[in-house]
Amino acid sequence: MKQTLFLILICLLTLSSAHAQTFDVSPKSVQVREGERFEVSYTLQGASMDDFQAPDLSDFFIVSGPNRQQSVQIINGKMTQSASIIYVLTPKKQGVFTIPSATVVSKQKSMRSSKVKVVVSKGSGNNNQQGQGQMQTAPPTVDATDLESLIFLRIITDTLNAYQGQQVNAYYRLYTAVDVTDYTIIGTPQLTGFWVQDLTPQRLEAGNIEMIDSVSYRTYNLKEYALFPQRSGTLTITPMEVEIVAQIPVGNRRSFFRSHRREKITVLSDTLDINIYSFPEEDKPASFAGGVGNYQMSAKLDRSAIREGETVQMNIIIGGEGNVKLLEAPQLTVKEGLETFEPEIQESTYNQNGKVKGRKTFTFDILANEQGRYDIGPIEFSFFDPETEKYKIIRSPKYKLVVMKGDGTTLPEETVEDTDLRPIKMETTLHQKGGKIFASVWFWILFLLPFLIFPFFLQWHRKREAMLSDTISLKRRLALQVASKRLTAAEQFMKQNNKKGFYNEVVKTIWDYLSDKLNLQTTDLSKDNIRALLKAKNVPDSMIDKLIETIRYCEMALFAPVADADNLQGTYNDTQILIADLEETI
């Protein structure tokens, strides 16, 4: 009984303390010299931290942190709890700097701290040397000889065997057991024998945690390439060299407060050989010109009748999964009397879930030199599908073209020899002349038809006017339709309870939507510049804040536990409403 009363008391005290949540930073203003250290502490009072989003600290060296402290006290029946994140920083140079606000999420409530003003004056030589001496003499937790096992670079591919022209995805993946603050690629790979398309995202995404020999590594894909081998045999994916800036822990391994030393480390990836098969000779079509992937084809003749001396266009569109840039034009053969020219080519490619896709359009001009009736086609396009390891052939139907004389005279239905006698028609059909039109059944049907249709037309017209008059409701319905269509893939992942796939698709949907609405490539968009771009479109600040918060929440849900991450339906509904609001505003 006493234990039950005690638990009830604790719950009541916890609920009462939840109403007094505060989040702030200390100190709010700092004056230091170059080389001196100072401490910044972010404290949440009255609750525990569910999610802490650190501010941008790029103007400072992180000597220690983030270090977490948490305390719960009950004094005279009153419970207080607090959680703190502490950084020990050193300025990189003198000047006046501002540390932006940090953000914390507690019980689905988001709070922001104040900004910190840091004034850095010129330091004395003694201070600098003393600081460096202390960092150098501190006993390191990690020996320099151990760094190779704690941070390294590998080449990862989705296959080691492929056909010529088949896409091979290659990732230069960094494995690190220490904190990495920056990196620079100083030696790019020489990918001889491959046609290369860079798929590296503009924003470096945090990877998964992998266990190797009982050591936990955080992984980052520094570079991602789509490689299309151009010849058979053994092709080598060459190394990449990267300079890493790492925070190496120093001091007592068991100490709660541990400092770090910055160290530049150069890592070199391994090499990797890929076995490339040549195309099979069995069942190879005569029209095969090296296309590899999975494609569809459509063809269209823009006119079916022209005059002598005029041109008609044949548009052939090939699209699907594969490197459309390397596709050659299908062969277009025409009969004597017509003449074709080199096609005009348009192409577009995009990356979808790591696969290169695209569309290529070939526009042929066909000149009519002589009148007549012509058949064009069928047009044949063949490609090799590496998934089924078979050739596939697509054929268009035949297209008929009538070429008239230059004066526009149409061709006769049948050709008759030039003689004095013409064929005699042996059958003749006679019709009675006259008759009363009012006695015709068709007359009365056509006469009464407008009176029968008018009531239905009137009802449809009134309903349409009512819908158009409610413009706000109409715009909202259309906006929600756009949002639902955009989130179709995310909805499928939600039904499968695939959290990673769901949050990844929501983030991708938001970026793709912004790319379409702002007419920019997704690689040109970031959380830093969309605020300015959307403000230029008169989007309210509250809507922009909600958008950025949603992106950050979904990105963090991919790689770290966040509050309410299991509520996929709630995130889906919020994102749907957000896209609909943007659709109405932009």
FENSULFEN-V146602 format. One record per helix or strand of 2 or more residues. SS is the DSSP state (A for helix, B for strand). FROM is the first residue (numbers start at 1). LEN is the number of residues. If there is no record, write none. Layout:
BEGIN
SS&FROM&LEN  SS&FROM&LEN
END
This chain:
BEGIN
A&2&19  B&22&5  B&29&5  B&37&9  B&51&3  B&60&16  B&78&14  B&95&5  B&103&4  B&109&4  B&116&6  A&125&13  A&144&7  B&151&7  B&161&3  B&167&10  B&179&9  B&194&5  B&209&4  B&215&15  B&233&5  B&241&10  B&259&10  B&272&6  B&292&10  B&305&3  B&311&12  A&324&3  B&338&3  B&344&9  B&355&14  B&372&5  B&380&6  B&390&6  B&399&6  A&437&3  A&441&29  A&471&16  A&488&8  A&499&20  A&522&3  A&530&6  A&541&19  A&568&18
END
